[in-house]
């Protein structure tokens, strides 16, 4: 089955959406499916204002159409509400081609945090974008409840997983800092509410893994914090495993893959009781969710590393991929494209 996935979030970006889609592509390929990604690196692009590491595709219409028609997909999934996502949506709606979408990111809240645009205005656009979707995939029940309150329909569950072979307990001597050590992994940006972590009176040491538009400002403002930049794979896993508590200050994430990665390394989580942590952690004895992040850190440090690891092992990428496939419905043969053998254009990443 040929599966076309359109996303504005792709490498070299490092975030949960990119990791989710990259892992999905790997598992689909292993399972005998034929996934093709349409991503910003295949088009002329410009840096996103105030967020230059994110590239925005310019005038993708014609090339998008050629790619879709050449590949003749059996399924179209639109992962993001960016220039590519809007272009793919327009193409499918005009031709009556069914497609699915995903709600990975709380854009209304993100825009409200970074600009004077009220969230209710952006939600109107989001409802319009997702309305024709045959399945709006969300990671958690909490996000589903929020979207239902905002007037969304056709919502289906698509959870996440964690690679427990890479993310596992290791020797904590990798970080030679006063303990306890608190770790943050993610974008260094205002929408992540990272200063709620940086300004905490405890733990004794704080480490930030990641990069973003606030990096220079915050590293200067908090010189006692160890900012180490972007890390991936084995090196990232070593940072997780060497920490004593993982602090997740975000109020706007829809899931938080980093929560599972920390837990898989045997590290408890301190977070606010909001979407993402509520669904991943809940009342499990693997951390603490509290309105006071200092209290959350103090209580999370009491959690058992073995319990954290066992909790993470409940989440698998195989199950996540199966959910994705359950949510899509292949087109009837020859329903929308000429009855000829599909091709894979050289410009498309497979």
VOGU-3710 file (C-alpha; in Angstrom, 3 decimals, decimal comma):
1> xxxxxxxxxx> 0,000/0,000/0,000  1,363/3,394/-1,044  1,070/5,941/1,771  1,720/9,635/1,133  2,558/11,730/4,209  2,745/15,519/3,888  4,570/17,385/6,656  5,992/20,862/7,200  7,994/19,507/10,148  11,026/17,532/9,021
11> xxxxxxxxxx> 14,770/17,202/9,366  16,946/19,017/10,341  14,293/20,068/12,870  14,524/18,089/16,098  11,161/17,768/17,819  8,465/15,271/18,707  6,615/15,609/15,414  9,726/14,859/13,362  10,664/11,900/15,582  7,128/10,532/15,377
21> xxxxxxxxxx> 6,953/10,753/11,582  10,481/9,432/11,086  9,723/6,406/13,257  6,354/5,885/11,574  8,055/5,857/8,153  10,591/3,267/9,376  7,917/0,973/10,789  5,705/1,292/7,714  8,633/0,341/5,483  9,542/-2,614/7,705
31> xxxxxxxxxx> 5,911/-3,725/7,566  5,928/-3,897/3,769  4,167/-0,585/3,096  5,484/2,067/0,714  5,601/5,456/2,469  6,614/8,643/0,668  7,186/11,911/2,508  6,546/15,366/1,042  8,707/17,695/3,142  10,052/21,295/3,032
41> xxxxxxxxxx> 13,537/20,273/1,853  12,040/19,327/-1,538  10,966/22,935/-2,248  12,302/26,454/-2,277  11,817/27,712/1,243  12,343/30,598/3,630  13,060/30,641/7,368  10,033/31,029/9,599  9,975/34,540/11,120  11,350/34,429/14,695
51> xxxxxxxxxx> 12,078/30,702/14,234  14,747/30,402/11,492  15,421/26,681/12,016  11,929/26,002/10,681  11,735/26,263/6,888  8,511/27,281/5,140  7,972/25,935/1,613  7,367/28,599/-1,045  4,768/28,164/-3,832  4,610/24,355/-3,567
61> xxxxxxxxxx> 1,390/23,910/-5,562  2,586/22,609/-8,935  5,335/20,397/-7,569  2,974/19,039/-4,917  0,443/18,099/-7,602  3,089/16,443/-9,790  4,399/14,433/-6,858  0,976/13,197/-5,785  -0,085/12,311/-9,319  3,198/10,548/-10,051
71> xxxxxxxxxx> 3,122/8,480/-6,858  -0,612/7,676/-7,087  -1,011/7,024/-3,349  -3,542/4,683/-1,794  -3,661/6,883/1,323  -2,993/10,589/1,928  -2,118/11,794/5,412  -1,545/15,504/6,120  0,497/15,811/9,298  0,811/19,581/9,781
81> xxxxxxxxxx> -1,100/22,802/9,250  1,704/24,639/7,400  2,262/25,698/3,768  2,607/22,097/2,576  -0,326/20,934/4,643  -2,591/23,687/3,297  -1,484/22,962/-0,277  -2,135/19,223/0,042  -5,513/19,917/1,656  -6,528/22,194/-1,221
91> xxxxxxxxxx> -5,437/19,605/-3,806  -7,411/16,809/-2,127  -10,557/18,843/-1,472  -10,740/20,106/-5,067  -10,445/16,551/-6,418  -12,611/14,833/-3,823  -9,687/12,759/-2,531  -10,150/11,606/1,084  -7,333/12,312/3,522  -6,536/12,123/7,213
101> xxxxxxxxxx> -4,871/14,743/9,400  -3,146/14,884/12,780  -3,260/17,450/15,549  0,341/17,350/16,755  0,778/20,918/17,959  -1,340/23,446/19,823  -0,754/26,213/17,303  -3,448/28,477/18,794  -1,738/28,488/22,180  1,739/28,741/20,608
111> xxxxxxxxxx> 0,766/31,767/18,525  -0,900/33,415/21,496  2,320/32,950/23,507  4,494/34,464/20,753  2,186/37,131/19,313  -0,937/39,213/20,043  -3,140/36,758/18,081  -5,857/35,329/20,380  -6,093/31,522/20,444  -9,810/31,628/19,563
121> xxxxxxxxxx> -8,979/33,208/16,179  -6,497/30,481/15,307  -8,865/27,743/16,476  -11,336/28,949/13,852  -8,701/28,315/11,170  -7,785/24,950/12,696  -11,422/23,817/12,647  -11,673/24,817/8,979  -8,439/22,989/8,140  -9,402/19,693/9,788
131> xxxxxxxxxx> -13,134/19,665/8,958  -12,800/17,655/5,680  -10,463/15,107/7,297  -11,835/11,576/7,532  -9,847/11,131/10,764  -8,209/13,784/12,927  -5,556/11,821/14,809  -4,653/12,877/18,354  -2,262/11,306/20,828  -4,284/11,463/24,048
141> xxxxxxxxxx> -7,765/11,543/25,555  -7,095/14,948/27,118  -6,331/16,506/23,733  -9,387/14,819/22,248  -11,544/16,320/24,990  -10,090/19,761/24,358  -10,703/19,539/20,606  -14,273/18,340/21,116  -14,871/21,424/23,273  -13,444/23,510/20,413
151> xxxxxxxxxx> -15,893/21,986/17,919  -13,679/19,404/16,169  -15,092/16,112/14,892  -13,916/12,787/13,400  -11,284/12,384/16,119  -9,282/9,146/16,308  -6,559/8,027/18,706  -2,934/7,754/17,582  -0,643/7,246/20,549  3,168/7,286/20,624
161> xxxxxxxxxx> 5,969/4,918/21,541  9,549/4,869/22,775  12,643/2,912/21,718  13,490/1,143/24,965  16,687/-0,278/23,448  18,196/3,200/23,040  16,501/4,845/25,996  17,402/2,693/28,986  18,973/3,098/32,445  22,726/3,731/32,343
171> xxxxxxxxxx> 25,607/4,804/34,558  24,820/8,221/36,052  28,485/9,253/36,203  28,089/10,705/32,680  27,150/13,999/34,396  29,608/15,136/37,066  27,459/17,799/38,747  26,061/18,371/42,246  22,992/16,199/42,774  20,114/16,018/42,402
181> xxxxxxxxxx> 20,295/16,895/38,701  17,199/18,164/36,895  17,016/17,753/33,122  14,999/19,521/30,423  14,981/18,265/26,826  13,252/20,250/24,108  13,112/23,531/22,263  14,484/26,531/24,107  11,490/28,704/23,330  8,852/30,749/25,110
191> xxxxxxxxxx> 6,003/28,391/24,189  7,743/25,606/26,133  7,545/27,656/29,343  11,166/26,708/29,998  11,816/29,535/32,465  9,476/27,817/34,915  12,216/25,167/35,136  15,232/27,460/34,988  13,962/29,684/37,822  13,267/26,805/40,250
201> xxxxxxxxxx> 15,146/26,941/43,575  15,847/23,212/43,225  17,198/20,740/42,106  20,829/21,670/42,791  21,929/21,305/39,152  19,972/21,990/35,974  20,828/20,758/32,474  19,128/21,876/29,264  19,386/19,751/26,121  18,101/21,483/23,001
211> xxxxxxxxxx> 18,267/24,696/21,031  15,875/27,419/19,991  15,212/31,147/19,680  15,672/31,846/23,413  19,000/30,015/23,721  21,285/33,079/23,800  18,991/35,070/26,055  18,398/32,358/28,632  21,954/31,016/28,770  23,074/34,536/29,643
221> xxxxxxxxxx> 20,265/35,065/32,159  20,873/31,714/33,908  24,663/31,190/33,846  24,451/28,492/36,539  22,427/26,256/34,177  24,331/23,893/31,889  23,090/24,408/28,305  24,528/21,633/26,106  22,693/22,172/22,794  21,027/19,573/20,576
231> xxxxxxxxxx> 21,748/15,915/21,248  20,380/12,798/19,577  20,481/9,017/19,818  22,936/7,442/22,222  24,327/10,753/23,467  20,842/12,057/24,236  20,030/8,828/26,071  23,127/9,252/28,248  21,945/12,707/29,329  18,527/11,349/30,236
241> xxxxxxxxxx> 19,917/8,409/32,191  22,400/10,564/34,128  19,683/12,878/35,477  17,781/12,381/38,726  14,528/14,039/37,646  13,117/15,103/34,303  11,330/18,452/34,469  8,640/19,131/31,864  7,384/22,729/32,268  5,322/22,905/29,063
251> xxxxxxxxxx> 1,663/23,858/29,323  0,862/23,376/25,621  2,286/20,036/24,411  -0,178/17,489/23,073  1,860/14,490/24,255  5,549/14,896/25,066  7,700/12,080/23,670  10,444/13,262/26,000  8,355/12,056/28,938  8,516/8,476/27,671
261> xxxxxxxxxx> 12,217/8,766/26,835  13,023/9,941/30,369  10,896/7,228/31,975  12,486/4,547/29,794  15,842/5,662/31,204  14,503/5,169/34,733  14,143/8,895/35,408  10,973/10,200/37,113  9,013/13,162/35,745  8,023/16,441/37,379
271> xxxxxxxxxx> 5,391/18,383/35,422  2,219/20,405/35,588  -1,134/18,549/35,549  -1,940/19,405/31,931  -2,474/17,572/28,627  0,459/15,306/27,898  1,649/14,636/31,457  -1,900/13,850/32,595  -2,181/11,153/29,929  1,372/9,762/30,023
281> xxxxxxxxxx> 1,913/9,940/33,798  -1,555/10,257/35,321  -1,537/8,811/38,831  1,213/6,259/38,100  3,994/6,271/40,746  6,591/7,484/38,219  6,775/11,163/39,084  4,610/14,003/40,286  2,182/16,383/38,600  1,569/19,532/40,623
291> xxxxxxxxxx> 0,667/23,173/40,058  3,809/24,059/42,027  6,742/22,744/39,991  9,049/22,871/43,020  6,725/20,471/44,837  6,557/18,284/41,720  10,367/18,047/41,586  10,677/17,246/45,288  8,042/14,494/45,149  9,183/13,048/41,810
301> xxxxxxxxxx> 12,641/12,404/43,236  11,043/9,788/45,508  9,826/7,640/42,591  11,321/4,243/41,827  13,522/4,054/38,702  12,268/0,507/38,118  8,654/1,709/38,154  9,552/4,434/35,638  11,128/1,928/33,271  8,196/-0,489/33,574
311> xxxxxxxxxx> 5,716/2,306/32,809  7,589/3,323/29,633  7,666/-0,262/28,415  3,880/-0,139/27,991  4,341/2,158/24,989  5,612/0,741/21,691  6,085/2,170/18,230  4,652/-1,023/16,757  1,345/-0,375/18,528  1,468/3,279/17,465
321> xxxxxxxxxx> 1,942/2,294/13,808  -0,937/-0,173/14,034  -3,189/2,604/15,350  -2,174/4,854/12,460  -3,009/2,143/9,921  -6,372/1,497/11,592  -7,221/5,182/11,140  -6,546/5,322/7,382  -8,716/3,809/4,671  -7,120/2,934/1,297
331> xxxxxxxxxx> -8,809/4,312/-1,824  -10,514/1,917/-4,235  -8,028/0,960/-7,017  -7,949/3,599/-9,768  -10,496/5,806/-7,962  -8,586/9,095/-8,235  -5,547/8,512/-10,411  -4,942/7,017/-13,881  -4,692/3,242/-13,878  -0,951/2,991/-14,434
341> xxxxxxxxxx> 2,072/1,930/-12,447  3,079/4,489/-9,827  6,514/6,060/-9,836  8,643/7,655/-7,168  9,878/11,082/-8,362  13,516/11,750/-7,666  12,594/14,855/-5,669  10,624/12,856/-3,143  12,276/11,407/-0,015  11,479/7,741/0,424
//
